[in-house]
Amino acid sequence: MIPLGSCTMKLNSTTEMESVTWPEFGGMHPFAPREDVTGYLELISSLEQWLCDITGYDAISLQPNAGSQGELAGLMAIRGYHLSRGDKQRNICLIPSSAHGTNAASAVLAGMQVVVVACDENGNVDLGDLQTKIDEAGDKLSAIMITYPSTHGVYEEAVVDLCDRVHKAGGQVYIDGANTNAVVGFAKFGKFGGDVSHLNLHKTFAIPHGGGGPGVGPVAARAHLAPFLPGHSMAQTELPNYGPISAAPYGSASILPISWAYIRMMGDAGLKDATASAVLAANYVAKKLEGHYPVLYTGGNGLVAHECIIDIRPIQKETGVSVDDVAKRLIDYGFHAPTMSFPVAGTLMIEPTESEPLHELDRFVEAMIAIREESRALAAGKWPADDNPLANAPHTAKMIAGEWNHPYDRELAVFPMKGQHRNKYWPLVRRIDSVYGDRNLFCSCLPTEAFA
Ligand SMILES: Cc1ncc(COP(=O)(O)O)c(C=O)c1O
């Protein structure tokens, strides 16, 4: 299980992936003449229709190569719309403090001024602060960018009211759809207040993206923004007469067959089931961990959306065990760590998705509870603060093969779970000071003299 919150790790079936290896898709030049790409165009057109149907929008562009590029394209569409109406002054973009970092970066790239809106103690946008910021922006309000469900892992219950307030003030609503896997089949952005959204096909629609790419971040919009979606002078079909956002008319076209196959094989009922299972899995983990780890945000009904954020800060106060210790110790238990310290420092964001079977969820929960027990044992004085299974995690094969003088045995170090010796994941390196490298940049190139 890779419980990497916010980056859905889907099960990628062979049937979804196989066509990527076919030269008919992989070997096609992006500017090939129209008569050579009719199959591609058919695939693109059906995918566009399905995605419009899923999101409730009227038009879509598959051109952006990433979610963040979709954000920029969507904000440029909003900007184009305001300019077309003579609203040149509308350049303020409201962004809640829960937002993904790319939101603010995209707004700045689109020439907007970012104003942050506070969140309340449940992780929702604070409507009082929103109204204040709308009033202060006046006729400079361009847009709000919200994420639904939010990066705090909750469905904003007041989302319709929030969209209405922005519309009344003349602004546009951008709904970041990177978490659409918690919405598909149950709600449509374009129907509950969104004007434009991007999707992450490399999350919700099964394109694998471990290690950073490639991605597809389609931007979908209501009809009034359609003329401002990305165009391209060399496209094989009619695109809007507006600037492109990436070099090729259909961006990372060669990986579109993956999402096409996923949607085609899942069908309406399957897609809805996937959403329900993903939300159920996140709530299952949240409930099972209750009493061991505090869940930071829940909705009014005590439930989370597609992910749950557990708070390690009170545990650190009580036991000295940090979020890094828990994340590294999970590796000894055979798990990839969840997202750490995002969007809230000192927390872990767990997103199991619909792909994990119940026994894997249980294995993860068991590991988390065992780690919590270790933290309690540490607080009770069982091991010294600087020499214990948590502080030394992860343990490598090299470490246990060498001299051993720690106050716990090798078995606990590398096989903390029953039966783990049968299927052990061995990390190759021990802990590296996580942020040291980020804060102390150095150049590893050869000095110029070496080339003399
Ligand atoms: C909420 C949210 N918005 C935007 C993005 C940006 O997507 P990408 O990484 O494809 O640029 C992500 C992905 O990490 C995300 O989780």
The ligand as an ORCA input file, in Angstrom:
! r2SCAN-3c Opt
* xyz 0 1
  C      -5.188     19.619     -4.920
  C      -4.162     19.610     -6.016
  N      -4.139     20.601     -6.921
  C      -3.257     20.624     -7.925
  C      -2.295     19.639     -8.075
  C      -1.295     19.792     -9.176
  O      -1.277     18.730    -10.086
  P       0.071     18.354    -10.832
  O       0.971     17.735     -9.807
  O      -0.314     17.398    -11.901
  O       0.662     19.610    -11.399
  C      -2.275     18.584     -7.167
  C      -1.280     17.509     -7.314
  O      -0.339     17.290     -6.695
  C      -3.217     18.565     -6.095
  O      -3.227     17.590     -5.195
*
